């Protein structure tokens, strides 16, 4: 099998996988928050955020769960936007369209979403800690801000893909200019 045929086959698979995750993210987050009281023993990490040491209400108030879902959909929505652009990029690859302006645009949008995701994760984690404890009495409410290596790695990976998208666009423009000279 030649390389282009492999690229097309793998791209079709990754297109389908992207669509699967586009559907799975909101369903999974909804299920996570709907069943929060069933699976959250104290001290676990929820969506990358360590639960506050302060006692959480049990059962968790519906308003806290709804806020948790809405807040977690911020990074979830950004992830979905990134996946939507990856899906479009892989569809182009599956059609053997490898170096087009649309490819670079889709990769740039993916990169920006990943970069923003890394930057917003600590903010959303802090907002979730407030949502989970805001019904607690004064003195037992928590604002927990966590910045870890995975957030910094996500920002870095977003920057790397942003540079790759930039280089792809520059290479495409150069190839277009050379094609016009001939």
C-alpha positions in Angstrom: 0.0 0.0 0.0 1.4 3.4 -0.9 1.9 6.2 1.7 -1.0 8.3 0.4 -3.4 5.4 0.7 -2.3 4.9 4.3 -2.7 8.6 5.1 -6.2 8.5 3.7 -7.1 5.3 5.6 -5.7 6.6 8.9 -7.4 10.0 8.3 -10.8 8.4 7.9 -10.3 6.5 11.1 -9.3 9.6 13.0 -12.2 11.5 11.5 -14.5 8.9 13.0 -12.7 9.0 16.3 -13.0 12.8 16.4 -16.8 12.5 15.8 -17.1 9.9 18.6 -15.4 12.2 21.1 -17.4 15.2 19.9 -20.5 13.3 21.0 -19.0 11.7 24.0 -17.7 14.9 25.7 -21.1 16.5 26.5 -22.7 13.1 27.3 -19.8 12.1 29.5 -19.7 15.4 31.4 -23.5 15.3 31.9 -23.2 11.8 33.2 -20.3 12.7 35.5 -22.3 15.6 37.1 -25.6 13.7 37.2 -23.9 10.8 39.2 -21.6 13.0 41.3 -22.8 11.8 44.7 -22.5 8.1 43.6 -18.8 8.1 42.7 -17.1 11.0 44.5 -15.4 9.9 47.7 -13.5 12.7 49.3 -9.9 13.3 48.0 -10.5 12.3 44.4 -9.6 14.5 41.5 -12.5 15.8 39.4 -11.7 17.0 35.9 -8.1 17.6 36.8 -9.0 19.5 40.0 -8.4 18.0 43.5 -11.6 18.2 45.5 -11.5 20.7 48.3 -10.5 19.4 51.8 -13.6 21.2 53.1 -16.5 18.8 53.6 -18.8 18.8 50.5 -22.6 18.9 51.0 -24.1 15.4 50.7 -26.2 15.1 48.6 -24.7 17.8 46.4 -27.2 20.6 45.7 -28.6 20.5 42.2 -27.5 24.1 41.6 -23.9 23.1 42.4 -24.1 20.2 40.0 -25.6 22.3 37.3 -22.9 25.0 37.8 -20.3 22.3 37.7 -21.6 21.0 34.4 -21.8 24.4 32.9 -18.3 25.3 34.1 -16.8 22.0 32.9 -18.4 22.6 29.5 -16.1 25.6 29.0 -13.0 23.4 28.6 -15.3 20.7 27.2 -16.6 23.1 24.5 -13.0 24.2 23.7 -12.0 20.6 23.4 -15.0 20.0 21.1 -14.0 23.0 19.0 -10.5 21.6 18.7 -11.9 18.2 17.7 -14.3 19.7 15.2 -11.3 21.3 13.5 -9.3 18.1 13.6 -12.3 16.3 12.1 -12.3 18.8 9.2 -8.5 18.5 8.8 -8.6 14.7 8.7 -11.5 14.8 6.2 -9.3 16.9 4.0 -6.4 14.4 4.4 -8.8 11.5 3.6 -9.6 13.3 0.3 -5.8 13.6 -0.4 -5.9 17.4 0.1 -2.7 17.7 2.0 -1.3 21.2 1.7 -4.2 23.7 1.3 -5.0 27.0 3.0 -7.9 25.2 4.6 -5.5 22.6 6.2 -3.4 25.3 7.7 -6.5 27.2 8.9 -7.9 24.1 10.6 -4.6 23.3 12.2 -4.2 26.9 13.5 -7.8 26.8 15.0 -7.0 23.5 16.7 -3.7 24.9 18.1 -5.4 28.0 19.4 -8.1 25.9 21.1 -5.5 23.7 22.7 -3.4 26.7 23.9 -6.6 28.4 25.3 -7.6 25.1 26.9 -4.3 24.9 28.8 -4.7 28.5 30.0 -8.3 28.1 31.1 -8.1 24.8 32.9 -6.8 26.3 36.2 -9.5 29.0 36.0 -12.3 26.5 35.4 -10.9 24.3 38.2 -11.1 27.3 40.6 -14.6 28.0 39.5 -15.7 24.4 40.1 -14.2 24.5 43.6 -16.4 27.5 44.3 -19.5 25.9 42.7 -19.0 22.8 44.9 -18.7 24.6 48.1 -20.7 27.8 47.7 -23.7 26.3 49.7 -21.3 25.6 52.6 -21.5 27.9 55.6 -19.1 30.9 55.7 -15.6 29.7 56.5 -16.1 26.4 54.7 -16.3 27.7 51.2 -13.2 27.1 49.0 -11.5 28.7 46.1 -8.8 26.3 45.0 -6.5 27.3 42.2 -4.3 24.5 40.8 -1.7 24.9 38.1 0.1 21.8 37.2 2.5 20.5 34.6 -0.3 19.2 32.4 -1.7 22.7 32.0 1.7 24.0 31.0 2.3 21.1 28.7 -1.1 21.8 27.0 -0.1 25.4 26.4 3.2 24.3 25.0 1.7 21.8 22.7 -0.8 24.4 21.5 2.2 26.7 20.8 4.0 24.0 18.9 1.0 23.2 16.7 0.5 27.0 16.1 4.0 27.2 14.7 3.5 24.1 12.6 0.3 25.6 11.2 2.2 28.8 10.4 5.0 26.9 8.7 2.4 24.9 6.7 0.8 28.2 5.5 4.2 29.7 4.6 5.2 26.6 2.7 1.8 26.5 0.8 2.2 30.2 -0.2 5.8 29.5 -1.3 4.6 26.5 -3.4 1.9 28.7 -4.9 4.4 31.4 -5.9 6.7 28.9 -7.4 3.9 27.3 -9.4 3.0 30.7 -10.9 6.6 31.3 -12.0 6.7 28.1 -14.1 
